[in-house]
Amino acid sequence: MSAMKTFTVRELDREPAVVLKACDREGAVRIRSRNGRTYTMRPEAGPDRITAVPDIRARLAKIFPKPIPAAQSRLVDRLLAGE
């Protein structure tokens, strides 16, 4: 047998986070049922973290092409203050 970590179905049911962490760490784990059958669980390949950050300034420039005029900004400030 290989050095693959083996868990029972009961462990998978009661402590799934432990099994999933071991699967991530080891690359695969073996799950053994009561009748002796074994199953192999492997994590799917894919991005597990954000690798690219969107350009927020470009998005804002597209949404708001011109800044708000100072007079309009003062008017909004007064309305928010309840004046």
C-alpha angles and dihedrals in degrees: 000000000000127000092258112139112251125211132178125238087248091057089049089052097045102035109022093157091060091050093046093048090051089048091053092046098044099033093236140020133200121235116203122199126205093257090059099255115136131208130194120224120197130176116248116250113249145105109306095183139028110278101176130041118210118242101254095183091056091050092050091048089053093049096041107030094171129035119245112266115254093241092055091046091053090049092053090047091053092048091051091049090053097243 
